[in-house]
Each structure stands twice: as C-alpha cells, then as structure tokens.
C-alpha cells in the first residue's frame, strides 16, 4: 500500500477544517534547519575560543586578536559545513515526514493553504507541481495568487503549503449524485 497515493493521504489526514498547528508554521519557516546550523556554527566557534582563550584574554600583539578572529571564523564555517553533512540524514526524513503530513503528493487543481511569506494563511489553487531534484524528492508547488502575487511569491516547497482539499475530492463533490437519479 503506497501511503503517498492521494486517497491514502486523504484518509490519513481526515478533515482539513482544522487550523494549522504551530509545528506546521515552525517547519514551514525552515526553523529546524536554521537552529541546527546555528548551533553547530556557534558550538565550533566556542570550541575554537576555548582552545585559544589565552590569546583572547591577554593578547601580546594586535595580530593575536586578528589570529583569534580568523580562527573563530574558520571554525564557524567548519561547523556550518559539518552541520550540513550531519544534518542531512536527520533533518531530511523529518522534512519528508512533514511534507507527507501536509498532503504531499500535490496535484494540479488541489486547494492548499500557504504557511509562509506575505501570503500566509491564504487559500490558493495549485497550478503546477514540479521536481527540482527528483532523486532527492525536492518538489516545488506553483500556486495561483491572482493579481496580488509576483513571480517570486508563487513557488513553495511541500512543507510550506498545507492541503485543504484535493483536486479529486473537489471533482467528486461537484458531480451530481447519480445513485439518486434512478430511484
């Protein structure tokens, strides 16, 4: 059973009359990645400061402070790179799980709620779904914002939108009930 098929996702998610939770907004704003990379960068810089604390407290020449500053910058950049390498297997599955809970896979015609940016909490229709890296599952959703939106505001990641109603469900609810016609 493929849990990513539209029918299964609708069954798992149930009614979409609920308001998005704080966790939806937290992940949509990319805060887990921001916190992860900041903690690693600051941690590596603190390690570097602790290893050269004598030069920091009692510099003998002005070049000592320049050396310490350069050392801190290099270790902060090293911490950032390490956070990306270590964070990929940890944050990747978390973002994937959140995108599935938000209603992925999205289809053209789905009704979604935007969770980030100037159009936050606005309900819009999906115009196009495309992959920027199919091997990584990096899906982007293009939405119709009408006359308000410029070209920069119309593409979102799967974690930045929340499905309100699927296109298949919307079409099914528009069709007249044929079982009642024969009665």
Secondary structure, DSSP 8 states (H G I E B T S, - for coil): --TTSHHHHHHHH----S---HHHHHHHTTHHHHHHHHHHHHHHHHHHHHHTHHHHHS-SSHHHHHHHHHHHHHHHHHHHHHHHHHHHHHHHHHHHHHHHHTT-S--TT-EEEE-SSTTTT-EEEEEEEEEEEGGGTEEEEEEE-TTS--GGGSEEEGGGEEEEE-HHHHHHHHS--GGGTT-
